[in-house]
Each structure stands twice: as structure tokens, then as C-alpha cells.
């Protein structure tokens, strides 16, 4: 372990683009790939890289995040490791919540125990990637950089929502533009031949180097960089340091997905059902850690499955699944068909008493009832979908909403704990 390396995971935003998945939970606590949470990805990258002093900064709907981290990450007293959640707090000096990424780090500096020789890794809490952070730290030291920014080559048509940088062949960053919209500015930042061979394929596509939102700061530089009222790293802090501080790019050419919207979340989960998914959760040398639940194995009774991730505790009865991700305790009943569905599962199994109460109240059981058809959907936790239900986003405008469902990015989302009565019909069968 490297005791002078501190990891800080950013999870303080409202996650409005992930609504309604973030209505009752913060972004890092959103379930992923059946049995994980988004926060498990950066935490696992830190642990697999040998860095076990980890702070998670959050301020909205933190209860489920607290519970997950407390259940998942327990260290013995000899290793000195921890995963601590630092939520926004009012103090005698400051009463406001986090105003941005830089402000969140500034407000918690007194918790980090930094000295000038410390190194701080700052990561995002809503990305899917696997990176050797120790290699990034090694490069930071070898280049004598004050700041190192993880950079990935992206087609120039996809970088308007990212920070884009100009990088010399020696990896030094000479320009940084946050979310450029001017096509001329983007064109001026296209990678030249010197770096292109290292980070991009040989197609005619033009690439830019985009910031992944992962930074390594020297402790002294971080303290000096935040001794002001700047609130955001990408918009303010990083550009302000270009003149006086050495900033270098760490070139990353592996899989990386920013899961910041409902659409990207849905597509990312469905991609994991492919025969050769773009991200490998089966890497035993660099595993993704999570809560080690005590659950029975999944039970499949006559289901017809074509591409699926099926988690512990699922019960699938004589149904059809096509490209589906089934979270823990997902229950799908007879003659139901799910097509391109991400089901986040449930927090509990219903008891005999629950079943009797459901019958008395004419309420559907947790899970999906018989003879239902659901297309292009996310079913949040503890949802109750009745019999003979049809759900599809086709024919519905973006932002269409009812008490139980919400349409966003071409996906129909069944809200957490929602009740969809028997016979409900929403949307069309085809686009």
C-alpha cells in the first residue's frame, strides 16, 4: 500500500440527468450490472491499484450509499484502509452545500490529513472503467507533474460535453477547454500525428483528447489551487494552473463509459449481456467488489433467455428474456416477455403474509406479473407490475410521465416502488 496516496471519489451532484433513478438515491448508489452499485467501480479501481484510503464526497440522498458502503467495505485494523463518506455539512465557517467539484474537495480538505508530499487522486463516481491508477501515479512522479489528467481519445463529434485538451508529444498539456461548442475550437484541438498513433485507431476519424475527470494532484499544489473561491475543476481550476504549473496527460486506451444519463445507463447495462461485452466483470485479477450478500442462487423454470445477466435470488418462470439485465431478487412470472430491459430487482423477498395482503388489497406482487410485455425499459427496485401489462416508450414524448413511469432518452422507466395495475397499456409496440 502507498500511505501517502489519498483517493477522493466525487458523488455530490444531484444527478438530474439520471432522474428518476436518482429521485431517492445519489448517483454513486445507482445499481449497475445486476449486483453492483456505480460507486463500486472507482472504489475497486483504487483497491486494485493498491490505494485503500478512500473518501466518497456526497450530499444528496445519501442513506442507501451509506448502507451499501458500510455493508461492503470493511477493513482490518492493521491495514489502515477505509472508505469514508463525507457528506456536505454546515460548520461555523461555512453553511452552504457543495457548489461544484472543486468546492466539495475544498470543504473536506481538513479531513484528508494532507501534507505537501501527499498525492491525491480525484475520480468520478459515475463511470465504468478499469484503470491501473498506480501506473498513473508512477507517471505523475516520473514526469515531475504538478497535475496529471487521465485522457482518452474521442471522435471530435463526441467531445462537446467533455473537457478537451491540447497535449504535446512529451505529454505536457498546453491548452484545456471545458465543453467546447465552437466547431472551430474543437477542430483546433484534434490530435496530431505524434500522439494519434498511441491513442487512436487508423480510421480517417479525427480524434481529440478528452478529460476523463480523473486527476492526480500533488498535495501542495492542490492546497494552493483551492486557496480561492473557484468551484469547479474542469471549468476553472485546471485552466487556471496551465500557466504556472506543469500539467501532463495520462493516455488511457481502455474501455470507459460516462454513465451520466438514463440512456447511457440503459445502454451500458444492456451491453453487458453481449457474448463479448466491452467491460469484463469476470477479471479475477482485478475484480469489482461489492456487498457479499447471502442470497440463494438464481432459479430458472422454463425461461427462454437470449442474452442476459441474471443475479442471485432471481426467479424466472416460463418467460422470455431478450437482452436483459436482472438485478438481485428480480421476479418475472409466466408468459411474460422482456425485450431490452434493465431490471434493478428488489430489496426483499415477499412472505406468505405479504402475498395474502397483496391479494386483499388487489395489489400486484413485487416483480413482473404474468402475460406482460415490456420493451426498452428500466424497472427500478421494488416495483410491482401486474398481469397483462404492456409498457413501451414508443409513441411517447421524452419527459412523458405518470404516477408509475417516466420516459427519458427513449427509455421507459418504472419508478422505484411503483405500482402498475393489471391490464395497464402504455406506449406502442413499434417505433
VENBELDA-V812048 format. One line per field, one symbol per residue. phi: phi as a letter, one per 40 degrees, with the letter a starting at -180 (. if undefined). burial: 1 if it has 9 or more other ideal C-beta (glycine too) atoms within 8 Angstrom, else 0. A space follows every 10 residues. Layout:
phi: ???
burial: ???
This chain:
phi: .bccbbbbbc acccgccccc cbcbacdccc cafgbbbdcc cccccccccg bbbbbbcaab fcdccdcccc ccbbbccccg cabbcbcdbc bccabccdci cccccdcbdc ccgcbcccbb cbbccbbbab bccccccccd cccgccbbbc bbcbdccbbc bbcbbcbccc gccbaabcfc bcdcccccbc cccdcdccbb ccccdcbbcb ccgbbbbcdc cccccbcabc bbcccbcccc cdcbbcbbcb cbbccabccb bdcccccccc ccccdbccbb cbcccbccca ccccbcccbb bgcbbbgabb cdgcbbbfbb bbfbbbcdgc bbcdgcbbbf bbbcgacacc cdcccccccc cfbccchbcc gcbbbfbbbc cgcbbccfcb baccgbccgc abcbbabafg bcbcccgcbb cdgcbbgbcb c
burial: 0000111111 1100100111 1110111111 1111111111 1111111110 1111111111 1101110110 0110100001 1110110100 0000000101 1111101110 0101000111 1111111111 1011111011 0010111111 1111110010 0111111000 1110011111 0000111011 1000110011 0000011111 1111111110 1110110001 1111011111 1100111111 1100011110 1111110111 1110001010 0000000011 0000000101 0010101111 1111111011 1111111111 1110011111 1111110000 0001101100 0001111111 0111111111 1111111111 1111010000 0001111110 1111111111 0101011000 0
